[in-house]
Amino acid sequence: MTAIRAVPDITIRPARDTDGPAIAALIARSFADYPGCLFIDEEFPELAAPASHYAGRGGQLFVAERDGALIGSLAAAMTPVPGLAELFKVYVDGAARGSGLAQRLYGEGEALVRGQGARAIVLWSDTRFERGHRFYEKLGFVREPVTRYLADASASWEFCYRKSLAA
């Protein structure tokens, strides 16, 4: 388990199951920045016990807090494909975007899956999240020539991004 670490006034720590409502609120705030992007509780059943959900996949969900408020999240877990990991729940509160927090969260996730033998990481991102796409590309992710349709309340389409990890 990763130790709790404070960076200036932000603490990054492993999520707890009781963080579910705060993570849901973070995602809802993020979705509100995009027209037609709706947060519907029923579409996120993993938030009922988020730490247990990702632990059950052999991974971990990290959260960031400032002054007791949850302002960021990122989950990482290995996939059934040997050497391939996946990121989930990559969200940073609007007021903290551009602060380097997302990079710190990403560092936690990458370190976790590297330690589990990851040679590459994939993630899926809503096609509307252009700022996030620029962030992923800055980290070395490359958009794959594939999209998927979620058939959710937001009629979401997602891009796939992949990053190879150097040995």
Buried (B, 14 or more C-beta within 10 A) or exposed (E): EBEEEEEEEBBBBBBBBEBBEBBBBBBBBBBEEBEEBBBEEEBBEBBEBBBBBBBEBBBBBBBBBBEEEBBBBBBBBBBEEEEBBBBBBBBBBEEBBEBEBBEBBBBBBBEBBBEBEBBBBBBBBBEBBEBBBEBBEEBEBEBEEEEEEEEBEBEBEBBBBBBEBEE
